[in-house]
Amino acid sequence: MLAAGWAGAFPLASGLGPHRSWGLFAAAGYPAAAVAVLVLPRRWARAGSVAVALLGAVLVPLLVLVVNGQGQSEVAVIERSGELLLRHGTPYLAEPRTVAEYTPYLPGMALFGLPRALFGADGWPARLAGDARLWCAAAFLGCLAAAVRPARQHRARYRAQHAAVSASTSALTAASGVPVAGLPVAALVASPLVALPLCVSGVDLPLTGLCVLALASAARARPSAAGWALALACALKWTAWPAVAVVVALLGATAGRRAALRAAATAAVGAAVLVLPGALRSPGPLVRQVFAFPTGRGELPTPASSPLPGRLLADLGPAGWYAALALLLLAGAAVALSLVRRPPRDARTAADRLALGLALAFLLAPAGRYGYLALPAVLVLLPRLRPTAAPATSATPTVPAVLRHAHPRPHAPQVVPAS
């Protein structure tokens, strides 16, 4: 009901049409999910409640917003950048005159706008197939699936060796179509923390999913996979760059220096391949739109004006802006020092460290939005989600050992982000 109250506030308080529309649907979907827990049979209640929440807070509002062409300005920016990339080889306008003509993302983000450039916007099928939100959501969900899949396979082998899954758990899985271990993750996707941005913009979701996948791959001692996930994330937004330091620290502590260097090199080379063509074609617009504009130093003021500490300092004038920048650099140096002195040794600790660094960056940046804090919140929550466990027996622990976030032992399965 807390989620229902949060969603219900948007139609009353928000000045953004897409947010109000999402709130109307979600404010009905969340109470319906609560009712489903009470009326459905016990073995189906959890899966049924999550399914109702997904339907009311994600699927229905997303479909309505996409078909009606409603969304935050970021959606149009990504789709325009894809068209520019396809026609001119760069996602940036040379001389933007309004804030809406700025593209404050690195060139990789334009890839999510290519479907609109290819399908157009004539008719609802084309609008649906070309909408950047759907492709951002697909990337996010695909990364989550890739991050948790090996853990599911390990649990399946574990259960086959030690005990059969209880009849009620099997019935729940078969009836819902959702793996039991995936219910907490599905519930997180249905929560306002993910459902709102997924429906109205989706711009930060691919970056979030790629960071999760990079941490998962590093925890499994897969430096190349972690490096490629980082490369893709770093080609979307420069706010993903701190993830490289965290992943490298995690690999260095658990898999050795060679693995850490391999991940760092893969991330650097991959990001360069994706970013440099657009950067070399229009270096000036990239610097002005991607770096100067989001930090409040562009020719036009950024609309990111939430009253966070960094923004309040920047509003005091040039001295305040430099003070916010100094605090931001000090916070970054403190997090970097912690990675050197106490490197993370499992995925949960690494996710916490990355979430802390990003939260400090968003709070102290000269320009920011409350919505940016959703990324560190998801990073904190995901590793703490637990699967819906079968009733424990003497031979089957309630939580399989692979999910325990202890320091990994030599040759033991690596801890991965939540499933």
Helices and strands as residue ranges (DSSP letters): H 2-13, H 17-39, H 42-54, I 55-59, H 60-67, H 73-88, G 99-101, G 107-113, H 114-119, H 124-130, H 132-162, H 167-176, G 180-182, H 183-190, H 192-200, H 205-219, H 223-234, G 238-240, H 242-254, H 257-281, H 283-286, I 287-292, H 309-314, H 318-341, H 347-364, G 370-373, H 374-381, G 382-384, G 401-403
